[in-house]
Amino acid sequence: MSDEKPGVIVQRRLVPFPNSISAEARDALRRLVGEDGVPYNAAYAMPPLEDRDAWIDLKVAADARYAASMGNFAGTLRAEVETVQLDQAIVHIARTTAPVVPGCAYIDLHGGALVFGGGEACRVGARMHADQHGVHCYGVDYRTPPEHPFPAALDDCLAAYRYVLDRHDAGKVVIGGRSAGGNLALAMLLRGREEGLPMPAGLVLLSPEVDLTESGDSFQTN
């Protein structure tokens, strides 16, 4: 018998809902978890990578759920939104009626595992950011697989960044990305730097998916 140890045993444990967030946020988390403590999204089995039609069907269904969820906020938003197409990139430009700091811009790169979250949810999200931050928001509705594999999404984000730089000083631009959007934000700026583009004033990364090798310990323990 080999003496080699395969790893560390982590026993099953309960991860409590945090007390550091609002009661509303805790309620939102609770709605995502079943009575048995297992998150509802854990019940969904992803299609095989080679099943293109199944991925398209899943993407349509997921985007519809995203849109329905975001639609609950749409009636409360004040920012007007215009959708433009930059070559193959789609950008939703939300303009706040009373900018806090004129001339500033926020570029929003949505999450969704690099596959989901586009369309109407992205459009409403741009309006939300414009309202919340008091600046013009550019929501990048980047292309996604399986119809548009890498580097389509990255190309779209970079096209949007160039578009914004033509209209705003780089020192007044902030880029935000959550989950997959955080990955794209970092990758976009690395490519932009290689191409000699100026860097923005700030970068906001919310739980960014930056380790696509999924080699970190948290992928196993969590």
PLY file of the C-alpha trace (Angstrom):
ply
format ascii 1.0
element vertex 222
property float x
property float y
property float z
element edge 221
property int vertex1
property int vertex2
end_header
0.00 0.00 0.00
1.30 3.42 -0.93
2.02 5.93 1.87
1.28 8.84 -0.46
-1.44 11.14 0.92
-3.94 12.28 -1.75
-4.91 15.45 0.10
-6.70 16.90 3.11
-10.12 15.62 4.15
-12.66 18.42 4.62
-15.78 17.39 6.48
-19.22 18.53 5.42
-20.05 21.83 7.11
-22.71 24.49 7.28
-21.81 27.89 5.84
-24.07 30.40 7.64
-25.74 33.33 5.92
-23.55 36.32 6.86
-24.65 38.84 9.46
-22.49 41.52 7.85
-25.06 42.14 5.09
-28.54 43.62 5.19
-31.63 41.63 6.12
-32.82 42.05 2.52
-29.59 40.58 1.18
-29.83 37.61 3.57
-33.41 37.00 2.45
-32.26 37.04 -1.16
-29.64 34.40 -0.36
-32.15 32.25 1.49
-34.42 32.20 -1.54
-31.60 30.56 -3.52
-31.24 27.62 -1.12
-33.56 24.67 -0.58
-34.83 23.30 2.73
-32.02 20.74 2.67
-29.40 23.50 2.57
-28.38 22.77 -1.03
-28.41 25.73 -3.46
-31.04 25.33 -6.17
-28.54 25.94 -8.95
-26.62 22.82 -7.84
-29.53 20.77 -9.19
-28.82 21.83 -12.77
-26.56 19.54 -14.79
-24.65 21.34 -17.51
-24.89 19.83 -21.02
-21.91 18.05 -22.56
-19.51 20.55 -24.11
-20.09 19.13 -27.58
-23.90 19.50 -27.43
-24.17 22.92 -29.06
-27.97 22.96 -29.34
-28.40 22.10 -25.66
-26.11 24.97 -24.67
-28.06 27.39 -26.84
-31.32 26.24 -25.23
-29.81 26.60 -21.75
-28.53 30.07 -22.57
-31.95 31.21 -23.81
-33.62 29.88 -20.66
-31.01 31.38 -18.32
-31.11 34.77 -20.01
-34.89 34.79 -19.71
-34.58 34.19 -15.95
-31.95 36.93 -15.65
-34.20 39.33 -17.56
-37.25 38.48 -15.44
-35.27 39.06 -12.26
-33.87 42.39 -13.44
-37.27 43.41 -14.78
-38.48 43.81 -11.21
-36.27 46.90 -10.93
-36.85 48.40 -14.38
-39.90 50.43 -13.37
-37.99 52.22 -10.61
-35.06 53.36 -12.77
-34.65 56.91 -14.05
-31.73 56.62 -16.48
-32.54 56.61 -20.19
-30.83 53.93 -22.28
-29.71 53.75 -25.90
-28.34 50.63 -27.58
-25.55 50.98 -30.15
-23.69 48.42 -32.22
-19.94 48.78 -32.65
-19.04 46.42 -35.46
-20.15 43.18 -33.76
-20.23 44.51 -30.20
-23.49 45.69 -28.61
-23.33 48.39 -25.92
-26.21 49.72 -23.84
-25.52 53.37 -22.96
-27.46 54.54 -19.91
-27.46 58.26 -19.25
-28.32 59.59 -15.83
-30.49 62.69 -15.68
-28.37 64.32 -12.97
-24.73 63.23 -13.15
-22.86 63.48 -9.85
-19.56 64.17 -11.61
-20.03 65.25 -15.24
-17.78 63.57 -17.77
-17.33 60.36 -15.80
-18.18 56.94 -17.18
-18.63 53.45 -15.80
-18.14 50.40 -18.03
-20.14 47.41 -16.79
-19.07 43.89 -17.77
-21.80 41.51 -16.63
-21.30 38.08 -15.12
-22.76 34.76 -16.21
-19.97 32.18 -16.62
-18.92 33.80 -19.93
-22.11 32.34 -21.45
-25.16 33.89 -19.75
-26.40 37.30 -18.63
-26.65 39.22 -21.88
-29.65 40.83 -23.52
-32.30 42.61 -21.47
-30.60 41.90 -18.13
-27.48 43.67 -19.37
-29.55 46.59 -20.63
-31.38 47.02 -17.29
-28.09 46.60 -15.43
-26.62 49.58 -17.27
-29.54 51.73 -16.12
-29.12 50.54 -12.55
-25.44 51.50 -12.48
-26.16 54.89 -14.02
-28.71 55.59 -11.31
-26.60 54.24 -8.47
-23.34 55.97 -9.37
-24.61 59.14 -11.02
-22.51 58.67 -14.16
-23.06 57.48 -17.70
-22.87 53.68 -17.81
-21.82 51.58 -20.77
-23.15 48.02 -20.40
-21.24 45.76 -22.76
-23.51 43.05 -24.16
-20.57 40.97 -25.33
-20.99 37.96 -27.60
-21.02 34.55 -25.92
-20.49 30.86 -26.74
-21.42 28.54 -28.25
-22.22 30.76 -31.25
-19.32 33.11 -30.52
-16.35 31.41 -28.84
-13.21 33.11 -27.46
-11.97 35.74 -28.19
-15.29 37.27 -29.33
-16.26 38.53 -25.85
-12.82 40.02 -25.27
-12.87 41.71 -28.68
-16.25 43.26 -27.88
-15.10 44.58 -24.51
-12.03 46.15 -26.07
-14.15 47.75 -28.82
-16.41 49.22 -26.13
-13.41 50.55 -24.19
-12.09 52.30 -27.30
-15.55 53.78 -27.89
-15.67 55.15 -24.35
-12.13 56.56 -24.59
-13.21 58.54 -27.65
-15.84 60.24 -25.46
-14.33 60.37 -21.99
-10.91 61.06 -20.53
-9.32 57.80 -19.33
-8.84 59.39 -15.92
-12.61 59.66 -15.56
-13.42 56.07 -16.53
-14.01 53.19 -14.10
-14.45 49.60 -15.29
-16.44 47.10 -13.25
-16.83 43.38 -13.74
-18.38 40.63 -11.67
-17.55 36.95 -11.92
-16.91 36.30 -15.64
-17.03 40.06 -16.21
-14.12 40.44 -13.79
-12.10 38.06 -15.92
-12.93 40.06 -19.03
-12.11 43.37 -17.33
-8.61 42.20 -16.44
-8.00 40.51 -19.79
-9.25 43.58 -21.65
-6.89 45.93 -19.82
-3.93 43.62 -20.35
-4.64 43.60 -24.07
-5.32 47.33 -24.06
-1.99 47.99 -22.38
-0.20 45.90 -25.01
-1.90 48.00 -27.69
-0.87 51.26 -26.03
-4.31 52.32 -24.75
-4.43 54.49 -21.63
-5.50 52.80 -18.42
-8.73 53.82 -16.61
-8.94 55.61 -13.26
-10.14 52.50 -11.49
-11.11 48.86 -11.72
-13.84 47.20 -9.61
-13.70 43.40 -9.50
-16.59 41.60 -7.76
-15.81 37.91 -7.11
-13.87 37.77 -10.39
-13.35 34.42 -12.12
-9.66 34.93 -12.81
-8.44 31.33 -12.47
-9.82 29.56 -15.52
-7.60 26.56 -14.72
-9.76 26.15 -11.57
-6.61 24.98 -9.78
-7.11 26.98 -6.56
-8.00 25.23 -3.30
-11.37 26.98 -3.07
-12.62 25.20 -6.18
-12.30 21.92 -4.25
-13.19 22.95 -0.69
-16.13 25.22 -1.61
0 1
1 2
2 3
3 4
4 5
5 6
6 7
7 8
8 9
9 10
10 11
11 12
12 13
13 14
14 15
15 16
16 17
17 18
18 19
19 20
20 21
21 22
22 23
23 24
24 25
25 26
26 27
27 28
28 29
29 30
30 31
31 32
32 33
33 34
34 35
35 36
36 37
37 38
38 39
39 40
40 41
41 42
42 43
43 44
44 45
45 46
46 47
47 48
48 49
49 50
50 51
51 52
52 53
53 54
54 55
55 56
56 57
57 58
58 59
59 60
60 61
61 62
62 63
63 64
64 65
65 66
66 67
67 68
68 69
69 70
70 71
71 72
72 73
73 74
74 75
75 76
76 77
77 78
78 79
79 80
80 81
81 82
82 83
83 84
84 85
85 86
86 87
87 88
88 89
89 90
90 91
91 92
92 93
93 94
94 95
95 96
96 97
97 98
98 99
99 100
100 101
101 102
102 103
103 104
104 105
105 106
106 107
107 108
108 109
109 110
110 111
111 112
112 113
113 114
114 115
115 116
116 117
117 118
118 119
119 120
120 121
121 122
122 123
123 124
124 125
125 126
126 127
127 128
128 129
129 130
130 131
131 132
132 133
133 134
134 135
135 136
136 137
137 138
138 139
139 140
140 141
141 142
142 143
143 144
144 145
145 146
146 147
147 148
148 149
149 150
150 151
151 152
152 153
153 154
154 155
155 156
156 157
157 158
158 159
159 160
160 161
161 162
162 163
163 164
164 165
165 166
166 167
167 168
168 169
169 170
170 171
171 172
172 173
173 174
174 175
175 176
176 177
177 178
178 179
179 180
180 181
181 182
182 183
183 184
184 185
185 186
186 187
187 188
188 189
189 190
190 191
191 192
192 193
193 194
194 195
195 196
196 197
197 198
198 199
199 200
200 201
201 202
202 203
203 204
204 205
205 206
206 207
207 208
208 209
209 210
210 211
211 212
212 213
213 214
214 215
215 216
216 217
217 218
218 219
219 220
220 221
